[in-house]
Amino acid sequence: MAAPLVLSFGMRSLFTFVDIAFASRLGDAAIAAVGGLSFPYEILMIACWVGVSTGLTSNLSQAMGKRQGARIEQILSVSRGIVWSLVPLFSAIAVYIYFGAYHMGLDPVLARQFSIYGGVLIGGSAFTAFWSIIPDSIVKAHHDTKSTMWAGIWSNLINVGLNTLFLFVFHWGVFGIALSTVLGRFGGLVYALRKAARHEAARQASGLDTDPTLDPHPLRSFLSLALPSSMTYGLMAVETGLVNWLLARQPNATESIAAYGIYSRVLQFAAMPIIAAAVAVLPYVARRFGEGNIRAIRDGMRQILLVAVVYCVGLVTPALLVGGPWLALALAESPLTAELATMALALCPLACLAMVPFSLCRPAFEGLQRGRPGLAMAVFRYTILTIPFAFAGMKAADLLGRPPLHGLIAGLIGASGLASAVFFIWMRRFLGDLEAQERAAAPQPRPAGQPGAARFSAPATLPSEPTAPLSARQDAPED
């Protein structure tokens, strides 16, 4: 299940990275609008998407396992109502971006680019992205991650094709970049709808869903999983919003925001295999926890953490050290933006490495039926650590004569690393306590000669003898 997810998440990351590549043809203001200013709103949309998807996929999987056909229809009905509530919400956000961009203290050219790109992207995606949750969750509940992969691939191919047409033939600028993204997601939605319909038709035709049980509180069951997950991802927007606010008040604000946009998109793409592995951690841990096999959880977490570290050190680091300067020059318009982005990309492997434990421990806790640790650590990282570490990094950069952007990124990496270290220690201790409880609950063999020793030392094959009635055996001594 993990391998298609790695490909799928990588393609979905390219989905947004392609926009940066095309925006680089329009100048630094377009890069800042596409890669920097719009990012917090995209994270907010992702937070809602992930939360609803988590609640829907989990409940659908459970209902399918219990053969509760009526409950499946009930869950789908609730999910449609939630999607309908998200569409007008993000449509309103799009209107706010379109008219409010000119009142954010931005350069007029940057404000116009952000107004057009952010308004079209968020407004259009409100209809295509959120409606894709339902078919995407259905195919994942059927364990068809290959369809998830192909939906992402088709979306990206359509996006690239339309970007080329809108930008170089029609010359629509950032409007064409945003519109191609929206229409690309529509292509992925159509593919996912077809696959989901086939899976559901096969399920209904099987006639196996005979349990008529319904959830007495379907909305509560849905939101109990969706809200913590959404809040965890939503807190990421706090960090990105703070970055944009700080950089907008620095000299060379447009170049700094553009360079950070390049850095954030590259980091997001580099981290996609880790995020995809995190998706696989949840079902692995949940199944082993149900079996009571805590040792397998410890071994599995140790292995996936090691693989992620090897990936960061062995692949991300050399790739960005060698290709980072070229990538910065290719995406940036001005020499200053290229210079800022080059150093920022050199820090990208450290950022990728610092986020490994944080990314993998959260789904592990969710697999252990504990959703609060992930939310608590998100609050700790994004609201408690981010602000002081960001200011400290910028102050240190000023004292060393370095650009504020580089100090800011270094501070954010420090906050991420500290949060990951705390999360990792928490996870190790929690698994250690569970393993100790498992050993304590296991029956222990008694020394030979003491009562009860025979039940552990008896041969595997006992002689055949008549079995006494249950009533007679109930009155017999234990040993």
ZAMARGU-4260 file (C-alpha; in steps of 0.2 Angstrom, whole numbers, plus 5000, padded with zeros to 4 digits):
<rodrens>
0) 5000/5000/5000 | 5014/5012/5003 | 5023/5011/4986 | 5008/5018/4976 | 5006/5032/4990
5) 5024/5037/4988 | 5021/5039/4969 | 5004/5047/4972 | 5010/5060/4985 | 5025/5064/4974
10) 5014/5068/4959 | 5003/5078/4970 | 5018/5088/4976 | 5023/5091/4958 | 5005/5097/4955
15) 5009/5113/4965 | 5028/5113/4961 | 5024/5114/4942 | 5015/5131/4946 | 5031/5138/4953
20) 5041/5133/4938 | 5028/5141/4926 | 5027/5157/4938 | 5046/5159/4937 | 5042/5164/4918
25) 5032/5179/4925 | 5044/5186/4938 | 5048/5186/4956 | 5031/5194/4960 | 5022/5179/4953
30) 5033/5167/4962 | 5030/5176/4978 | 5011/5175/4975 | 5011/5157/4970 | 5023/5150/4981
35) 5023/5161/4997 | 5007/5171/5000 | 4995/5158/4994 | 5003/5144/5004 | 4994/5147/5021
40) 4977/5146/5012 | 4982/5130/5003 | 4987/5123/5020 | 4971/5128/5027 | 4962/5119/5013
45) 4973/5104/5015 | 4969/5104/5034 | 4950/5103/5030 | 4953/5090/5016 | 4964/5078/5027
50) 4952/5080/5042 | 4936/5075/5032 | 4946/5062/5023 | 4952/5054/5039 | 4935/5054/5047
55) 4927/5047/5031 | 4940/5034/5027 | 4941/5027/5045 | 4922/5025/5047 | 4920/5018/5029
60) 4933/5005/5032 | 4925/5000/5049 | 4908/4999/5041 | 4914/4988/5027 | 4923/4977/5039
65) 4907/4974/5048 | 4897/4972/5033 | 4886/4987/5038 | 4879/4992/5021 | 4866/5004/5028
70) 4879/5012/5039 | 4890/5015/5023 | 4876/5025/5015 | 4873/5034/5031 | 4892/5039/5032
75) 4892/5045/5014 | 4876/5055/5017 | 4885/5064/5032 | 4901/5067/5022 | 4891/5076/5008
80) 4883/5087/5020 | 4900/5092/5027 | 4907/5095/5010 | 4893/5106/5006 | 4897/5117/5021
85) 4915/5118/5016 | 4912/5124/4998 | 4904/5141/5003 | 4917/5144/5017 | 4931/5143/5005
90) 4922/5152/4991 | 4921/5167/5004 | 4939/5165/5008 | 4943/5167/4989 | 4932/5183/4988
95) 4942/5189/5003 | 4959/5186/4995 | 4953/5194/4978 | 4948/5210/4986 | 4958/5210/5002
100) 4975/5208/4994 | 4976/5226/4990 | 4975/5230/5009 | 4989/5219/5016 | 5003/5232/5014
105) 5010/5223/4999 | 5019/5230/4983 | 5005/5234/4971 | 5011/5222/4958 | 5013/5208/4971
110) 4995/5212/4977 | 4988/5211/4960 | 4996/5194/4957 | 4991/5187/4973 | 4973/5193/4971
115) 4971/5184/4955 | 4980/5168/4958 | 4974/5166/4976 | 4956/5170/4972 | 4955/5159/4957
120) 4964/5144/4965 | 4955/5144/4982 | 4938/5148/4974 | 4939/5135/4960 | 4947/5122/4971
125) 4933/5124/4984 | 4922/5114/4971 | 4935/5102/4964 | 4946/5098/4979 | 4933/5095/4992
130) 4921/5084/4981 | 4936/5073/4977 | 4937/5068/4996 | 4922/5056/4994 | 4928/5045/4979
135) 4946/5046/4986 | 4940/5039/5003 | 4930/5026/4995 | 4944/5019/4985 | 4956/5019/5000
140) 4943/5010/5010 | 4943/4997/4997 | 4962/4996/4999 | 4964/5002/4981 | 4979/5014/4983
145) 4984/5012/4964 | 4968/5022/4960 | 4974/5036/4971 | 4991/5036/4962 | 4983/5037/4945
150) 4971/5051/4950 | 4986/5061/4955 | 4996/5057/4939 | 4981/5062/4928 | 4979/5078/4938
155) 4997/5083/4936 | 4997/5079/4917 | 4982/5089/4914 | 4989/5103/4924 | 5005/5104/4915
160) 4997/5103/4898 | 4984/5117/4902 | 4998/5127/4910 | 5008/5127/4894 | 4992/5131/4884
165) 4986/5145/4895 | 5003/5153/4898 | 5012/5152/4882 | 4998/5152/4869 | 4984/5162/4878
170) 4996/5173/4889 | 4984/5173/4904 | 4998/5174/4917 | 4995/5169/4935 | 4976/5168/4930
175) 4980/5154/4918 | 4992/5145/4931 | 4978/5145/4944 | 4964/5140/4932 | 4975/5125/4925
180) 4977/5119/4943 | 4958/5119/4946 | 4954/5110/4930 | 4968/5098/4933 | 4960/5093/4950
185) 4944/5091/4940 | 4952/5078/4929 | 4958/5068/4945 | 4940/5070/4952 | 4932/5062/4937
190) 4945/5047/4937 | 4942/5044/4956 | 4923/5045/4953 | 4923/5031/4940 | 4934/5020/4951
195) 4924/5023/4967 | 4908/5019/4957 | 4915/5002/4951 | 4920/4997/4969 | 4904/5002/4976
200) 4894/4993/4962 | 4904/4977/4966 | 4902/4979/4984 | 4883/4981/4983 | 4882/4967/4970
205) 4891/4955/4982 | 4876/4955/4994 | 4887/4953/5009 | 4883/4969/5018 | 4868/4962/5027
210) 4870/4970/5044 | 4857/4984/5046 | 4866/4992/5061 | 4866/5011/5060 | 4877/5024/5070
215) 4866/5033/5082 | 4877/5048/5081 | 4885/5048/5064 | 4891/5066/5064 | 4899/5064/5081
220) 4908/5049/5076 | 4914/5058/5060 | 4920/5074/5069 | 4928/5065/5083 | 4941/5060/5070
225) 4940/5074/5058 | 4942/5089/5070 | 4959/5084/5078 | 4967/5079/5062 | 4961/5096/5054
230) 4967/5106/5068 | 4984/5098/5068 | 4986/5102/5049 | 4978/5119/5051 | 4991/5124/5064
235) 5004/5123/5050 | 4996/5138/5042 | 5001/5148/5058 | 5019/5145/5054 | 5018/5150/5036
240) 5007/5165/5040 | 5020/5171/5052 | 5034/5169/5039 | 5025/5179/5026 | 5021/5193/5039
245) 5039/5194/5045 | 5046/5194/5027 | 5034/5207/5021 | 5042/5219/5034 | 5060/5216/5029
250) 5070/5225/5015 | 5069/5216/4998 | 5052/5208/5004 | 5047/5202/4987 | 5063/5193/4984
255) 5063/5186/5001 | 5045/5179/5000 | 5049/5172/4982 | 5065/5163/4989 | 5055/5156/5003
260) 5041/5151/4991 | 5054/5141/4981 | 5061/5133/4997 | 5044/5128/5004 | 5039/5120/4988
265) 5055/5110/4986 | 5054/5105/5004 | 5037/5099/5002 | 5042/5089/4987 | 5057/5081/4996
270) 5046/5077/5011 | 5033/5068/5001 | 5040/5050/5003 | 5041/5053/5022 | 5023/5059/5022
275) 5017/5044/5011 | 5026/5032/5023 | 5017/5041/5038 | 5001/5036/5029 | 5006/5018/5029
280) 5011/5019/5048 | 4994/5021/5054 | 4986/5005/5048 | 5002/4995/5052 | 5002/5001/5070
285) 4983/4999/5072 | 4984/4981/5067 | 4998/4976/5077 | 4991/4985/5092 | 4975/4975/5090
290) 4985/4959/5090 | 4994/4965/5106 | 5011/4964/5097 | 5020/4980/5104 | 5037/4973/5100
295) 5032/4973/5081 | 5027/4991/5083 | 5043/4996/5091 | 5053/4986/5077 | 5042/4994/5063
300) 5044/5011/5070 | 5063/5009/5072 | 5064/5003/5054 | 5054/5016/5046 | 5063/5030/5055
305) 5079/5023/5050 | 5074/5022/5032 | 5068/5040/5032 | 5084/5046/5039 | 5094/5036/5026
310) 5083/5044/5013 | 5086/5062/5019 | 5105/5059/5021 | 5108/5048/5006 | 5096/5056/4993
315) 5089/5073/4998 | 5106/5080/5004 | 5117/5076/4988 | 5103/5080/4976 | 5100/5098/4984
320) 5119/5101/4987 | 5122/5098/4968 | 5106/5103/4960 | 5100/5117/4972 | 5110/5131/4965
325) 5104/5127/4947 | 5086/5125/4953 | 5087/5142/4962 | 5094/5150/4946 | 5081/5142/4935
330) 5066/5147/4946 | 5071/5165/4951 | 5071/5180/4941 | 5082/5192/4950 | 5100/5188/4956
335) 5095/5192/4974 | 5081/5180/4974 | 5092/5166/4966 | 5106/5170/4980 | 5093/5169/4994
340) 5085/5153/4987 | 5102/5145/4985 | 5106/5146/5003 | 5089/5142/5008 | 5089/5126/4998
345) 5106/5121/5006 | 5096/5121/5022 | 5082/5110/5015 | 5090/5093/5019 | 5091/5098/5038
350) 5073/5103/5037 | 5068/5087/5030 | 5078/5077/5043 | 5071/5087/5057 | 5053/5083/5053
355) 5055/5064/5051 | 5051/5059/5069 | 5037/5072/5070 | 5029/5066/5054 | 5030/5047/5059
360) 5026/5048/5077 | 5009/5057/5075 | 5001/5043/5064 | 5008/5030/5076 | 4999/5037/5091
365) 4983/5038/5080 | 4986/5019/5077 | 4987/5017/5096 | 4970/5025/5097 | 4977/5041/5104
370) 4973/5057/5094 | 4977/5070/5107 | 4997/5068/5107 | 4998/5073/5088 | 4987/5089/5092
375) 4996/5093/5108 | 5013/5092/5099 | 5007/5102/5084 | 5002/5116/5097 | 5019/5114/5105
380) 5028/5116/5089 | 5018/5129/5079 | 5012/5140/5093 | 5024/5139/5107 | 5041/5136/5098
385) 5039/5144/5081 | 5038/5162/5086 | 5053/5163/5098 | 5063/5152/5087 | 5059/5162/5072
390) 5064/5179/5080 | 5079/5171/5088 | 5085/5165/5071 | 5082/5182/5063 | 5091/5191/5077
395) 5106/5179/5075 | 5107/5182/5056 | 5107/5200/5059 | 5122/5199/5071 | 5131/5188/5059
400) 5127/5199/5044 | 5117/5186/5035 | 5100/5189/5027 | 5085/5188/5038 | 5077/5174/5028
405) 5091/5162/5031 | 5090/5165/5050 | 5071/5163/5050 | 5073/5146/5041 | 5086/5141/5053
410) 5075/5145/5068 | 5061/5135/5060 | 5072/5120/5058 | 5077/5121/5076 | 5059/5122/5082
415) 5055/5107/5071 | 5070/5097/5077 | 5066/5101/5096 | 5047/5096/5093 | 5053/5080/5084
420) 5065/5075/5098 | 5051/5077/5111 | 5039/5067/5101 | 5051/5053/5098 | 5055/5052/5117
425) 5037/5052/5121 | 5033/5038/5108 | 5048/5027/5115 | 5042/5029/5133 | 5024/5026/5128
430) 5028/5010/5119 | 5040/5005/5133 | 5026/5006/5145 | 5014/4996/5134 | 5027/4983/5132
435) 5030/4982/5151 | 5011/4980/5153 | 5010/4967/5140 | 5024/4957/5149 | 5016/4959/5166
440) 4999/4953/5159 | 5007/4938/5151 | 5005/4921/5162 | 5021/4917/5170 | 5027/4899/5172
445) 5028/4893/5190 | 5044/4884/5197 | 5043/4865/5197 | 5036/4858/5213 | 5023/4872/5216
450) 5005/4870/5213 | 5000/4874/5195 | 5017/4869/5188 | 5010/4854/5179 | 4999/4865/5168
455) 5015/4872/5160 | 5026/4856/5160 | 5013/4844/5154 | 5017/4836/5137 | 5009/4843/5121
460) 4999/4827/5118 | 4989/4820/5133 | 4983/4803/5134 | 4965/4800/5129 | 4953/4799/5143
465) 4934/4802/5146 | 4930/4820/5149 | 4920/4823/5165 | 4904/4833/5164 | 4905/4852/5166
470) 4895/4851/5183 | 4907/4839/5190 | 4923/4848/5185 | 4916/4865/5192 | 4917/4857/5210
475) 4934/4850/5207 | 4949/4858/5215 | 4959/4870/5204 | 4975/4859/5204
</rodrens>
